[in-house]
Amino acid sequence: MAVGFSTAAANTHLDNQGTTYPWVKLHVGDPGAAGTSNAATETTRKQATWASASSASKATSADLTWPGVSGSEDFTHFSLWTASSAGSFGGSGTITANAVTSGDTFTIPSGSLTLTLPVAA
């Protein structure tokens, strides 16, 4: 038996999360409890747009693109924020990406960044 949210409650929470914490920052390792560890050299946060949550999951509804990244590195994590700079940390997750070279364009395609919550069964 799985424990967690009801599907309706998970969808509501995820839709609120996407509205409250729409700014995505890249990291080269686990962002930690405050979301500030292992920050990428590329510091620009991008504002995500999200499709409505369904079945306790939601995904971005447009590409997130960082043109001309600042450094050569391998992005492994992301963090979510309330603002394009400063603001409050809302959560983090992992991404799978190829290493980038300074000046490259890095894109997380629409639908490829997802947020999911466990649901009770």
C-alpha positions, 0 to 999 in steps of 0.5 A: 500500500502506497502512502501520499497525497490524494491525486486531487490534492497532489494536482492542486499542490503542484499547480500552486508550486509552479505558480509560486516557484516558476524560476529555474536555476541550474546546478552542477551537483545537489543544490542542498537544503537551501538550494544554494550549493553547487551552483552552475557558472551559468547563473541566469534563472529562466521562468518556466511555464507549466501545463496543468497538473494531472495524475499527480504530475506536471511538466513544462509547457515550453522550452527552457533555453540558456543561450551562450552559457557562461562556463564549461560544465555538466548540469545535473540538478535544478532548483526552483525559486520565487524570483529571477534573482534572490527570492525564496527557494522552493525545491530541487530535482535532477536533470540528465544533460550532456556537458556544455562548453562556454558559449553553447546554448543549453535547452530543456525541451518542453515537457522534459522538466517534470514535478511529481508527488506520490499518491496514496493507493 
